[in-house]
Amino acid sequence: MTERSEHYERIADQLETIVADLDEIAFDELRLAAAEGATERPPSDKRLTAARRSLEKAIHLLRQ
């Protein structure tokens, strides 16, 4: 593995950590909304999901 690809791999690993953080935030917000009696997903869910997908695409590109 070259130094450059090792660097890409480290960045991809960091992005995976951020994806996990976003998942935790999204689940917390869904739990809170359910506890408050909401019948729809919170508005932030769409934003968090889009951010997660973007990061997953970046991870895939870095690991190609």
Protein Blocks (a to p, Z undefined) as FASTA:
>chain_A
ZZklmmmmmmmmmmmmmmmmmmmmmmmmmmmmmmnopabdcfklmmmmmmmmmmmmmmmm
mmZZ
